[in-house]
Amino acid sequence: WRGGMCGLANRLRHVSGRVRKMHASVPTDWRMKISSFNMLCPTYKRMKAPGKDDVVRESSYPEVYRERLSKIMDMLEDERSDLYALQEMWVESTEVQGMFRKALKEQLRGYRILELKRTSHWSKRDDGVGFLIGPDVKVLDAQEIIFQDCGDRVALMVLILKQGHPMIVVNTHLLFPHHKYSTDIRLREVRKILCYAEAYIKENKLSNVPLVICGDFNGTPGGNVGKYMKNQEYSTDI
């Protein structure tokens, strides 16, 4: 549930439902492979300056973040998931956006990208969340969920279709635990997601469609957010 590590394969999470509504159902012979991964935006990632003891941001060293992001794209190519839910995508960098577009043409052919940048009400944000959508998946609808909070956090929700079977998937990155109030803020963020998703399901008569909520929750399944979601009849597949 908590991302932000610098490892690669060991941080890629495969989910048939990171958190899923219990009474929704899918055919037993139907498979949807979803992977969630925090890419660690270089403007936030700290590192030691080469040959020095100073701690700097990775964005100051293009050769370093280019190599790391290239390895991530290689990993995504190897996994071939139906849907990737990515967090901390550096959407403000034209260079990194170009790397992604090139990878979609050369490595991940047939995949499409759907992004949502974080708001910048409290501070300038360079990153966002997004989906890489496989060739066998059709996007029927996409909805932006804006939290309007001190963390400028957002969520991206898609209604997708694979082999005639629909699914709703939400990708988010909840607030980092900066201080003792962070848990309350994360609870508020996840309540906003659930209220929005439940209202969308009711309005569009999608009560039998599975709902998957994935991303970087900055917590553990046994934490307050996980307990709250379980009380709301969601289950974790971790």
Salt bridges, closest charged atoms under 4 A:
GLU58 OE1 - ARG68 NH2 2.75
GLU67 OE2 - LYS71 NZ 3.56
GLU79 OE1 - HIS14 NE2 3.42
GLU79 OE1 - LYS33 NZ 3.52
ASP82 OD2 - LYS162 NZ 3.01
GLU92 OE1 - LYS124 NZ 3.76
GLU95 OE2 - ARG66 NE 2.37
ASP126 OD1 - LYS124 NZ 2.54
ASP127 OD1 - ARG118 NH1 2.95
ASP152 OD2 - ARG125 NE 2.88
GLU198 OE2 - LYS21 NZ 3.59
ASP216 OD2 - HIS173 NE2 3.33
GLU233 OE1 - HIS23 ND1 3.88
ASP237 OD2 - ARG20 NH1 3.17
